């Protein structure tokens, strides 16, 4: 076998067919000497490789053309001091380890490791691994495991599609990753059992678990790295670990951003956390955290939370916004805040409870619900801090321990600048408020009322009476007022007061004035002297329910305390009692239980009003035995009549200086009479929307009329009233937007291929237009089924056409909105009897006014094969009933393979009659796939040369067309591969031209699978 000498090294060739080459890589290694280069020609080499010579394996040709495959045993092992591999794709399956580095130093350059194994790459026992510009994939397990003192230097690499953790370091292992991407992984990094390592200038994204875990005394340093789209906690430090994060950014986590537990210690320097669903930093279990120059914005819970003897130091940090508090301490936590700014939090800027201690030195707390508050047995103090412009109290000290407030500016807060328990202060407090404004508890006294309570009460009752409609509501409120007045008179006469429950249930549809009446009711009770202030605090489920155990009670308590002296208004309260159907804790029920206890503890300090739909509120009251006894009075808010809606519009006209002509008023009454009262009807909100649309149409009508008089500018005419929105699947349901219909049909015609699909959809549009014309002429309209079967292989444009179809129906006035709600079996089928019907109904309701698109619908009819309950069939049965009950509100499109959809239609006798139209989607031809690639390339700023187009056509002509062929999706994958190859080809050009950067050549087009 021939070899070629290169300086002192020989180059040996390997090819499946070329002459003068070894046929296997193993044979070439056996013949090689240390230092030789083995050049591997394009081809697939099904052999496990053992590197027992210090050689370099170099793949020739384009990336991916040299594939080494193995199953079971590792595809690559090494038993020498040094070896290198470049330009090779290593493929492994059905084994524990794909590449096993047991000794020496191994280098990878521009390689791909595609594993379906327990671990893709293992470096152990003092070995060294260096990788440049490589990619590691492993949908069967972990990515890179470095342990027992091994080292890894990984730069410019991508680790993706990993079923477990991308990088694992244990027992002294030390991987260093620079400029890498960890994407679509269950976990980003796990450092455990004394593991070490670092990330520098990396991205960790699309993580379905925890992005970085450091535990068991491990140390890991993360620098200039971004963690984003994490479905869980971004960073977890546990069991004595000591991770460090510097200049990092954490975005969009579904739980806490950083959690420190079990005596771990974390250092955060210049770390930015954006939109974490939970805490930005949570420190528990005697752990410590040092935060320096960090920025936390928009957190879904308290930004920094410390509990159970935790110690936190916060220096030079900024906390902005968020749905809860800024810094919260409880238990025996110790926190020091230095020169930090807390702005605009929905809860308190600083909140201390339990036996925690907070010390604040300098900095600013402003525009929060409360500036700083100490409760229970908490202690600490503030020095040199500015507390101003907060919505309620500036500093609130209700602790029985020492809290020292020195040299602070506390001013311009919405409540009292200071609300202090005198016993907690050994020396006078100097908050900046004059002594004459301090009440007997050290807080700012409430301003005197400008009018008598009776005059204010009369004004409020007049304001209530002036509201449009709501006659029953007004009588109920006036009855409550008289009951309170009578109770006061009986008390003055020495008689016992009648039992009064001030808490109320408001039931009815949206937009019927529930919030307005609640606000008036609070002010009325304040005028009666029943409540101290009468302010309204409006909340919903997200304001009360947290995503972590114990967080719900804290959030609910904070909102309840905010409402003390006034009204707590809980909109859509029934959502607190709505179970998720899973096995996890029910945090909504926790909010209800907390609420019941607080209502008992503060029965005279607050009024709670719960609101929602009538039927759903019954479910809410049944969620806790204590609710029905505390909410003994229900006030029903009826829908507004057509005349009342007209009156609301007239009121808006008066407010904004418009006038309704007599004929306009009549047209408006007819409009509201014929307006569908469906799930999107908003009562008063709908009236406001109609008024705003009339004003907009009037402006459009008069925009080019230079002669319009001042009177004309204030008159609203019948032509300013828009058409009724379509809410039913029937001719004449809404106005036809002919221009929009033509635009959508042009878009449909512009899609690649799909000739039969275009013809079917155009025929449906013609049929609908004909039905409208027949109805307008007084002729009978044929019964039409709008539901469709989309049958065909994947990637043929079914979802795209469904969206166009929904938009077409909306433009023709057949559907109210035309939105497409995409679901599959997982969205419809539940886990127990009755759950499926609920999930299917919820999905159907989301599609009301639009299209419900069920992908792979045939999976609903595939039985379990056993004796268990077939929940897929239950979804079909529920769907058939919903399609009948709401035949005019939703169009259902069921999609899937041709043959399997026949089985779906046979699963229920009612399906075939409801899906009377089948639209067939065929595979794209080779030319059509070429067109798809060139269109997407042009959109991305690339151009396919003539030879590249020929190479694409040859590729698509040669590729096998099995059931799993992806059609359009496959075409986009080929374009992605071509762009990657183009980037690799042009990377080495020193002065590339514009053509070099934009034109794809034949060598950029990958070969078809199975091609030589």
URJOTA-V123798 format. One line per field, one symbol per residue. ss: DSSP state (H for helix, E for strand, C for the rest). burial: # if it has 24 or more other C-alpha atoms within 12 Angstrom, else .. Layout:
ss = ???
burial = ???
This chain:
ss = CCCEEECCEEEEEECCCCCCCECCHHHHHHHCCCCCEEEECCEEEECCEEECCCCEEEECCCCCCEEEEEECCCCEEECCCEEEEECCEEEEECCCEEEEECCCEEEEECCEEEEECCEEEEECCCCEEEEECCEEEECCCEEEEEECCCEEEEECCEEEEEEEEEEEEECCCEEEEECCEEEEEEEEEEEECCCEEEEECCEEEEECCCCEEECCCCCCEEECCEEEEECCCCEEECCCCCCEEECCEEEEECCCCEEECCCCEEEEECCEEECCCCCCEEECCCCEEEEECCEEECCCCCCEEECCCCEEEEECCEEECCCCCCEEECCCCEEEEECCEEECCCCEEEEECCCCEEEEECCEEECCCEEEEEEECCEEEEECCEEECCCCCCEEEEECCCEEEECCEEECCCCCCEEECHHHCCCCCCCCCCHHHECCCCCECCCCCCCCHHHHHHHHHHHHHCCCCCHHHHHHHHHHHHHHHHHHHHHHCCCCCCCCCCCEEEEECCCCCHHHHHHHHHHHHHHHCCCCCCCEEEECHHHHCCCCCCHHHHHHHHHHHHCCCCEEEECCHHHHCCCCCCCCCCHHHHHHHHHHHHHHHCCCCCEEEEEECHHHHHHHHCCCHHHHHHCCEEEEECCCCHHHHHHHHHHHHHHCCCEECHHHHHHHHHHHHHCCCCCCCCCHHHHHHHHHHHHHHHHHHHCCCCCCCHHHHHEECHHHCCCCCCCCCCCCCCCCCHHHHHHHHHHHHCCCCCHHHHHHHHHHHHHHHHHHHHHHCCCCCCCCCCCEEEEECCCCCHHHHHHHHHHHHHHCCCCCCCCEEEECHHHHCCCCCCHHHHHHHHHHHHCCCCEEEECCHHHHCCCCCCCCCCHHHHHHHHHHHHHHHCCCCCEEEEEECHHHHHHHHCCCHHHHHHCCEEEEECCCCHHHHHHHHHHHHHHCCCEECHHHHHHHHHHHHHCCCCCCCCCHHHHHHHHHHHHHHHHHHHCCCCCCCHHHHHEECHHHCCCCCCCC
burial = .........######.....#########.#########################################.######..###############################################################################################################################################################################################################################################################################################################################.######.###############.##...#####....#...###............#..##..#..#####.##.###.##..##..............#################################################.#############################.......###########.##...#.##########.######.##..#..##.##################.##....###...##.###.##..####.#####.###.##..##..#..............#.######################....#..##..#..####..##.###.##.###.##...........##########################################.#####...############################.......###########.##..#############.######.##..#..##.#####################....###...##.######..#......#######.######.######..........############....
